Amino acid sequence: GWQRTSSTQRQSEFPKVNADGDYWFRFTAPATAKDVKLEFAFVEFPAQQDAQGNWNVIAKAPKAGYQIARWIVDGVKVPDPGLEFTYSNGWVSTIEIPSPQDSYYLMRDVPHGDVREHWFFSAIEGKWRRAYVYTPAEYDSRPDKKYPVLYLQHGAGENETEWTHTGFAAIIADNLIADGKIQPLIIVMNNDFVYRPGDNRGRLALADKWNENYEEMFFTEALPDIEAHYRIITDAEHRAMAGLSLGGMLTGTVGVRHSDMFSWLGIFSGGVVSEPALLRKDTVKLVFETCGSEEYPERIQQNAEQLRGLGFNASTYVSPGTAHEWQTWRRSLYHFLQLIFR
């Protein structure tokens, strides 16, 4: 039989899924619609109209994990109103496809930490900024204990909410802590984008100026404010930086430039360390470069080999069967967390 998916809105009947892994999507388009398709994990499926005028698609999921699912009505992409909306290059309708081999991000009956909204004022931007801060389950009951910290950046299409809502960073950390695989830690998720008043927001994100804006905001405002409000061990050995895509590029530039402050660096689908001469041998304990098998595994493996030749501990992870997508980055975080603060 058919059942609603875990991502189906509570007031919606569709999408549905059956025991064979077929997904049934239904959409009511305007009566004038001529051509209706479903875009599901970036694969297009033609829809069939039923006697009631609804458009239907029954299909297997092209990929597991977090996937965009939306309709294309006469060439116009529209969200599926039956699904949850997530921020990814704008608001899109998304569906979570189960992945049997990736149980580490499933909610379990273990002690759970908190994800806090932390607001601080940025004089650089002239406005209040928000960071999401994960604290481990024991944090409030251990008032005398200080913790290592991971500064975790999102990608170009996201914001500070995505590592929690889509990447399941808090659940991954909870499960690893409960299993004794990692020590309790704090995870700080800032917004990558920093605009001074008057900045052109168009393509600034890919410019050196944006990079410099973030660098100044992070080290003069965000990091001191976080360390003033949370019980954090403030040396390089207990401080890590990582990020996905654009956030990985930040780690590979800003993090590398300040490698006197970070012993652990993680670059997830964000290129490679292009200026290894800036890495500090006295502080850097790990450079961890990852990507999906459908991205550029040879490139990260070659770069890691180069870094090892220079005397650094560098390792790689290639996510099997994935591309530039959240399943790659969930897996990358899962592995990175088990390598740091050791």
Secondary structure in CASP SS format (residue, H / E / C, confidence):
PFRMAT SS
TARGET T0000
AUTHOR 0000-0000-0000
METHOD secondary structure of the structure
MODEL  1
G C 1.00
W C 1.00
Q E 1.00
R E 1.00
T C 1.00
S C 1.00
S C 1.00
T E 1.00
Q C 1.00
R C 1.00
Q C 1.00
S C 1.00
E C 1.00
F C 1.00
P C 1.00
K E 1.00
V E 1.00
N C 1.00
A C 1.00
D C 1.00
G C 1.00
D E 1.00
Y E 1.00
W E 1.00
F E 1.00
R E 1.00
F E 1.00
T C 1.00
A C 1.00
P C 1.00
A C 1.00
T C 1.00
A C 1.00
K C 1.00
D C 1.00
V E 1.00
K E 1.00
L E 1.00
E E 1.00
F E 1.00
A C 1.00
F C 1.00
V E 1.00
E E 1.00
F E 1.00
P E 1.00
A C 1.00
Q E 1.00
Q E 1.00
D C 1.00
A C 1.00
Q C 1.00
G C 1.00
N C 1.00
W E 1.00
N E 1.00
V E 1.00
I E 1.00
A E 1.00
K E 1.00
A C 1.00
P C 1.00
K C 1.00
A C 1.00
G E 1.00
Y E 1.00
Q E 1.00
I E 1.00
A E 1.00
R E 1.00
W E 1.00
I E 1.00
V E 1.00
D C 1.00
G C 1.00
V E 1.00
K E 1.00
V E 1.00
P E 1.00
D C 1.00
P C 1.00
G C 1.00
L E 1.00
E E 1.00
F E 1.00
T E 1.00
Y E 1.00
S C 1.00
N C 1.00
G C 1.00
W E 1.00
V E 1.00
S E 1.00
T E 1.00
I E 1.00
E E 1.00
I E 1.00
P C 1.00
S C 1.00
P C 1.00
Q C 1.00
D C 1.00
S H 1.00
Y H 1.00
Y H 1.00
L C 1.00
M C 1.00
R C 1.00
D C 1.00
V C 1.00
P C 1.00
H C 1.00
G C 1.00
D E 1.00
V E 1.00
R E 1.00
E E 1.00
H E 1.00
W E 1.00
F E 1.00
F E 1.00
S E 1.00
A C 1.00
I C 1.00
E C 1.00
G C 1.00
K E 1.00
W E 1.00
R E 1.00
R E 1.00
A E 1.00
Y E 1.00
V E 1.00
Y E 1.00
T E 1.00
P C 1.00
A C 1.00
E C 1.00
Y H 1.00
D H 1.00
S H 1.00
R C 1.00
P C 1.00
D C 1.00
K C 1.00
K C 1.00
Y E 1.00
P C 1.00
V E 1.00
L E 1.00
Y E 1.00
L E 1.00
Q E 1.00
H C 1.00
G C 1.00
A C 1.00
G C 1.00
E C 1.00
N C 1.00
E C 1.00
T C 1.00
E H 1.00
W H 1.00
T H 1.00
H H 1.00
T C 1.00
G C 1.00
F C 1.00
A H 1.00
A H 1.00
I H 1.00
I H 1.00
A H 1.00
D H 1.00
N H 1.00
L H 1.00
I H 1.00
A H 1.00
D C 1.00
G C 1.00
K C 1.00
I C 1.00
Q C 1.00
P C 1.00
L C 1.00
I E 1.00
I E 1.00
V E 1.00
M E 1.00
N C 1.00
N C 1.00
D C 1.00
F C 1.00
V C 1.00
Y C 1.00
R C 1.00
P C 1.00
G C 1.00
D C 1.00
N C 1.00
R C 1.00
G C 1.00
R C 1.00
L H 1.00
A H 1.00
L H 1.00
A C 1.00
D H 1.00
K H 1.00
W H 1.00
N H 1.00
E H 1.00
N H 1.00
Y H 1.00
E H 1.00
E H 1.00
M H 1.00
F H 1.00
F H 1.00
T H 1.00
E H 1.00
A H 1.00
L H 1.00
P H 1.00
D H 1.00
I H 1.00
E H 1.00
A H 1.00
H H 1.00
Y C 1.00
R C 1.00
I E 1.00
I C 1.00
T C 1.00
D C 1.00
A H 1.00
E H 1.00
H H 1.00
R E 1.00
A E 1.00
M E 1.00
A E 1.00
G E 1.00
L E 1.00
S C 1.00
L H 1.00
G H 1.00
G H 1.00
M H 1.00
L H 1.00
T H 1.00
G H 1.00
T H 1.00
V H 1.00
G H 1.00
V H 1.00
R H 1.00
H C 1.00
S C 1.00
D C 1.00
M C 1.00
F C 1.00
S C 1.00
W E 1.00
L E 1.00
G E 1.00
I E 1.00
F E 1.00
S C 1.00
G C 1.00
G C 1.00
V C 1.00
V C 1.00
S C 1.00
E C 1.00
P H 1.00
A H 1.00
L H 1.00
L C 1.00
R C 1.00
K C 1.00
D C 1.00
T C 1.00
V C 1.00
K C 1.00
L E 1.00
V E 1.00
F E 1.00
E E 1.00
T E 1.00
C E 1.00
G E 1.00
S C 1.00
E C 1.00
E C 1.00
Y C 1.00
P H 1.00
E H 1.00
R H 1.00
I H 1.00
Q H 1.00
Q H 1.00
N H 1.00
A H 1.00
E H 1.00
Q H 1.00
L H 1.00
R H 1.00
G H 1.00
L C 1.00
G C 1.00
F C 1.00
N C 1.00
A E 1.00
S E 1.00
T E 1.00
Y E 1.00
V E 1.00
S E 1.00
P C 1.00
G C 1.00
T C 1.00
A C 1.00
H C 1.00
E C 1.00
W H 1.00
Q H 1.00
T H 1.00
W H 1.00
R H 1.00
R H 1.00
S H 1.00
L H 1.00
Y H 1.00
H H 1.00
F H 1.00
L H 1.00
Q C 1.00
L C 1.00
I C 1.00
F C 1.00
R C 1.00
END
